[in-house]
């Protein structure tokens, strides 16, 4: 176990980030991208065919963030994103 792992495991904010990331990966079949910003974390994932079959579940995860949305990509796809701030627990 890496040094400091216990501290992350016991941090509710990090647990919420991990939970959202795991749920999005499960719903889309791909690994989400995580961006740490000042005072928040933004998690993005491409909207895959698998995600469209689990649309309600995807929206349930996204709706738990401080902000969320869908962004069109230049290639004609979409990216779903969620912004988590400290104090949120999914």
C-alpha positions in Angstrom: 0.0 0.0 0.0 1.5 3.4 -0.9 2.4 5.8 1.8 -0.5 8.2 2.6 -3.1 5.9 1.1 -4.9 5.7 4.4 -5.3 9.4 4.5 -7.0 9.4 1.1 -9.2 6.5 2.0 -10.5 8.4 5.0 -11.1 11.7 3.2 -14.8 12.0 2.3 -14.0 14.4 -0.6 -11.5 12.0 -2.1 -14.0 9.1 -1.6 -16.7 11.1 -3.5 -14.2 11.7 -6.3 -13.3 8.0 -6.5 -17.0 7.0 -6.3 -18.0 9.3 -9.2 -15.1 8.2 -11.3 -15.8 4.6 -10.7 -19.5 5.0 -11.5 -18.8 6.9 -14.7 -16.3 4.3 -15.8 -18.8 1.6 -15.2 -21.6 3.4 -17.1 -19.4 4.3 -20.1 -16.9 1.5 -20.3 -13.9 3.9 -20.4 -11.7 5.6 -17.9 -12.8 9.2 -17.0 -10.4 12.1 -17.0 -9.8 13.9 -13.8 -8.8 17.6 -13.6 -7.9 19.2 -10.2 -8.9 22.9 -10.2 -8.7 25.5 -7.5 -11.3 24.4 -5.0 -12.8 21.6 -7.1 -12.3 18.6 -9.2 -13.8 18.2 -12.7 -14.3 14.7 -14.0 -15.0 14.2 -17.7 -15.9 11.2 -19.7 -16.8 10.6 -23.4 -20.4 9.7 -24.0 -20.1 6.2 -25.5 -22.8 4.0 -26.9 -22.7 2.1 -23.7 -23.4 5.3 -21.8 -26.5 6.0 -23.9 -27.9 2.6 -22.8 -27.5 3.7 -19.2 -28.5 7.3 -19.6 -30.6 7.6 -16.4 -27.7 6.2 -14.3 -25.3 8.6 -16.0 -27.6 11.6 -15.2 -28.0 10.4 -11.6 -24.2 10.5 -11.1 -23.8 13.9 -12.8 -26.7 15.5 -10.9 -24.8 14.9 -7.6 -22.1 17.4 -8.4 -22.0 21.2 -7.8 -22.3 21.6 -11.5 -22.5 19.2 -14.5 -23.2 19.1 -18.2 -22.6 17.8 -21.6 -20.2 19.4 -24.1 -20.2 18.8 -27.8 -16.8 17.8 -29.3 -15.3 18.9 -32.6 -15.6 15.3 -33.8 -19.4 15.1 -33.3 -19.3 13.3 -30.0 -20.1 14.5 -26.5 -18.3 14.7 -23.2 -20.2 14.4 -19.9 -18.7 16.3 -17.0 -19.2 16.8 -13.3 -17.7 19.3 -10.9 -17.2 18.2 -7.3 -16.3 20.6 -4.5 -15.1 19.8 -1.0 -18.0 19.0 1.3 -19.9 17.0 -1.2 -20.4 13.3 -0.6 -21.9 11.1 -3.3 
